[in-house]
Amino acid sequence: MLSFSPALQEIVWIFAPAFTTPTFQNVLVLLVGAVMSPKDRTVCGMLRAAGFLAKKQFTTYHRVLSKRKWDLLLLAFLLAGLVIALIPADQPVTCAVDDTVVRRWGKKVYGKACHRDAVRSTRKKVVHCWGHKWVVITVLVPMPFTNRLWALPVLPLLYRSEQEEKAEGKRHCTCIDWARKGSAWLLRKFPTRHFILIGDGGYNSLVFALWCSRHQDRITLVSRFHKHAALYAPPASRKKGQRGRKPKKGARLPSPQQQADDPHKIWTKARVSWYGQTVKEVEMIWKTALWYQPGHDPVPVRWVFVRYRNEKGERKEECFFSTNPQMRPKQIVEHYVTRWNIETTFEEVRAHVGLETAENYCENAVKRTVPALLGLFSIIAVWFRKQWQLEPPKLQRAPWYRKTEPTFSDALCAIRLDLLDHTFLSDPLLRAGLDLIPPPLRDFFIQRLVQAA
């Protein structure tokens, strides 16, 4: 039985119901190895980092990902409950959804396909790469040590290519379909909470907006808006005794771009929270209208057209919308800006948790590895938040590089120190041997160890 600090044990033991007892013990060893590993998060790399804690034959730990039975959806529900509990019950749960490509190579890798690499692509050049595309729903959680919200992943969903799903006789699900299914899962599992879902331009589908509008008492969608969207006024009231089908929409309205180009339009100046925890002075116009496309019911939305000057002095224009027509224009813009935190999470997971270092290829292992690593990011963040409230850990500072706020690398160093103190050095004999080393030298080696990432 591994020993953990009380704070970490309280978090880790929440996930025990998703495993059998023997599998859970093996998962704990891999968890320690994943935290302590300096680079690769392969099973062998995690076993090397776990050291003498891995007492079983190495194939036993390989089978945890490929053979053993555990419930991924139950794990996601337990993790989501742990994260959502950090947000007061009287406040809406703000979520960000986006897709990311985890690069993988190899002929036998399950679900591998060629996807557009959004990180490396530009407007002039599109870069494609082989790997898996994951649609990830994150919860934006405030942290007591920073003004920036942390996007904690709670539900990763594997997108598969249309050719593969047709070959297996399945209906193809787009990224928007997976986002809708993930949102419906959250509504079903947490019936007392209201959600605000933020997506980039890839999730501004009218079908998705229509679904959110039908559940507007539980969920609101905020995303980019089409500048030339077809907008209509509400239908006129019917006259008494008038026959025929009730109209869905009224007269056609100018598009957001047409209204922005109107020289007589009066713009409203406002200061809004912007990227990089800055404040930007922008000009806005907004309206409430029905967004309509043939074959679908119209969706009542509030759109906001924003123009501003960037760092180079160039004028930029953007358009956003919300499926809640009562949401304030400034609130819509500021909600969308918080979406960038999910991009920060993707970068930190790649840099510090080894998201693209896995080498497994079978179906079970592929479906489990990326959700496990994204979940590890959330577990470390939740532990660090609770630990900071109890006793703020000492941050490692250098004269030439001073952080104003802690980052995930600081959380990773803190949890490694916690594991060294309560797990690896829980044996009194080991601790007594460590005390024989001169304190300055001992502290130097420990700090170099926890910073090796």
Long-range contacts (C-beta under 8 A, 24 or more apart in sequence): 1-25, 2-28, 2-29, 2-32, 2-53, 2-423, 3-422, 3-423, 3-426, 4-419, 4-422, 4-423, 5-418, 5-421, 5-422, 7-383, 7-386, 7-387, 7-390, 7-418, 8-383, 8-415, 8-418, 8-419, 8-422, 11-82, 11-379, 11-382, 11-383, 11-386, 12-379, 14-78, 14-82, 15-75, 15-78, 15-79, 17-74, 17-78, 18-70, 18-71, 18-74, 18-75, 18-78, 19-68, 19-70, 20-68, 20-69, 20-70, 23-64, 23-68, 23-69, 23-70, 26-56, 26-60, 26-61, 26-64, 26-68, 27-64, 27-70, 29-53, 29-54, 29-61, 30-61, 30-64, 31-376, 32-419, 32-423, 34-353, 34-354, 34-372, 34-373, 34-376, 35-376, 35-380, 35-412, 35-415, 35-416, 35-419, 36-416, 36-419, 37-354, 38-452, 38-453, 39-354, 39-357, 40-354, 40-357, 41-353, 41-354, 41-355, 41-357, 41-358, 41-369, 41-373, 42-357, 42-358, 42-359, 42-360, 43-360, 45-354, 45-357, 51-424, 53-423, 53-424, 65-360, 65-364, 65-365, 65-368, 65-369, 65-372, 66-360, 66-362, 66-364, 66-365, 67-364, 70-368, 72-367, 72-368, 72-371, 73-185, 75-371, 75-375, 76-154, 76-155, 76-371, 76-375, 77-189, 79-154, 79-375, 79-378, 79-379, 80-139, 80-154, 80-155, 80-186, 80-189, 80-190, 81-190, 82-378, 82-382, 83-139, 83-141, 83-152, 83-154, 83-378, 83-382, 84-139, 84-154, 84-190, 84-193, 86-141, 86-382, 86-385, 87-139, 87-141, 87-142, 89-192, 89-193, 92-193, 92-194, 92-195, 92-196, 92-220, 93-139, 93-190, 93-193, 93-194, 93-195, 93-196, 94-139, 94-140, 94-149, 94-195, 94-196, 94-198, 94-335, 94-338, 95-137, 95-138, 95-139, 95-140, 95-183, 95-186, 95-195, 95-196, 95-197, 95-198, 96-137, 96-138, 96-140, 96-151, 96-197, 96-198, 96-199, 96-338, 96-339, 96-341, 96-342, 97-135, 97-136, 97-137, 97-138, 97-179, 97-182, 97-183, 97-197, 97-198, 97-199, 97-203, 97-342, 98-135, 98-136, 98-199, 98-200, 98-202, 98-339, 98-342, 98-343, 98-346, 99-133, 99-134, 99-135, 99-136, 99-159, 99-175, 99-202, 100-133, 100-134, 100-136, 100-346, 101-129, 101-131, 101-132, 101-133, 101-134, 102-131, 102-132, 102-133, 102-134, 102-355, 102-356, 102-370, 103-129, 103-130, 103-131, 103-356, 104-130, 104-131, 104-132, 104-356, 104-358, 105-130, 105-131, 106-361, 108-361, 109-361, 109-366, 110-361, 110-362, 110-363, 110-366, 110-367, 111-158, 111-160, 111-164, 111-363, 111-366, 111-367, 113-160, 113-161, 113-163, 113-164, 131-356, 132-158, 132-159, 132-366, 132-370, 133-158, 133-159, 133-175, 134-158, 134-159, 134-370, 135-159, 135-175, 135-178, 135-179, 135-182, 136-342, 136-346, 136-374, 137-179, 137-182, 137-183, 137-186, 138-341, 138-342, 138-345, 140-198, 140-338, 140-341, 141-381, 141-385, 143-381, 143-385, 143-388, 144-385, 144-388, 144-389, 145-388, 145-392, 145-405, 145-406, 146-405, 146-406, 147-277, 147-405, 148-277, 148-341, 148-344, 148-405, 149-338, 149-341, 150-341, 150-345, 150-381, 151-341, 151-342, 151-344, 151-345, 152-345, 152-377, 152-378, 152-381, 152-382, 153-345, 153-349, 153-374, 153-375, 153-377, 153-378, 154-378, 155-182, 155-185, 155-186, 156-370, 156-371, 156-374, 157-181, 157-182, 158-366, 158-367, 158-370, 175-202, 175-203, 176-202, 176-203, 176-205, 176-207, 176-208, 179-203, 179-208, 180-208, 180-211, 183-211, 183-212, 183-219, 187-215, 187-218, 187-219, 194-218, 194-219, 194-220, 195-219, 195-220, 196-220, 196-222, 196-335, 197-221, 197-222, 198-222, 198-223, 198-335, 198-336, 198-338, 198-339, 199-223, 199-339, 200-224, 200-339, 204-321, 206-291, 206-293, 206-296, 206-299, 207-296, 209-291, 209-299, 209-301, 209-321, 209-323, 210-296, 210-297, 210-299, 212-323, 213-299, 213-300, 213-301, 213-323, 216-323, 216-324, 220-322, 220-323, 220-324, 220-327, 221-322, 221-323, 222-320, 222-321, 222-322, 222-323, 222-327, 222-332, 222-335, 222-336, 223-320, 223-321, 223-336, 224-318, 224-319, 224-320, 224-321, 224-336, 225-256, 225-301, 225-303, 225-304, 225-319, 225-320, 225-321, 226-256, 226-319, 227-255, 227-256, 227-257, 227-260, 227-305, 227-317, 227-319, 228-255, 228-256, 228-257, 228-258, 229-255, 229-256, 229-291, 229-303, 230-255, 230-291, 230-292, 230-293, 231-255, 231-256, 231-287, 231-289, 231-290, 231-291, 231-292, 231-303, 232-289, 232-290, 232-292, 232-298, 233-289, 233-290, 234-290, 248-290, 248-292, 248-297, 248-298, 249-290, 249-292, 249-298, 250-290, 253-287, 253-289, 256-287, 256-303, 256-305, 256-319, 257-305, 257-319, 259-285, 259-287, 259-305, 260-285, 260-305, 260-307, 260-317, 267-307, 268-329, 270-329, 270-330, 272-330, 272-333, 272-334, 272-337, 273-334, 273-337, 274-337, 275-337, 275-340, 280-308, 281-308, 282-306, 282-307, 282-308, 282-333, 283-307, 283-308, 284-329, 284-330, 284-333, 286-329, 286-332, 288-325, 291-321, 299-323, 300-325, 301-325, 302-326, 302-327, 302-329, 302-332, 304-329, 304-332, 304-333, 306-333, 345-377, 348-377, 348-407, 348-408, 348-409, 349-373, 349-374, 349-377, 352-408, 352-409, 352-412, 352-453, 353-377, 377-408, 380-408, 380-411, 380-412, 380-415, 381-408, 381-411, 383-411, 383-415, 384-410, 384-411, 384-414, 384-415, 387-414, 387-418, 393-417, 396-447, 396-451, 409-453, 412-450, 412-453, 413-450, 413-451, 413-453, 416-449, 416-450, 417-446, 417-450, 420-446, 420-449, 420-450
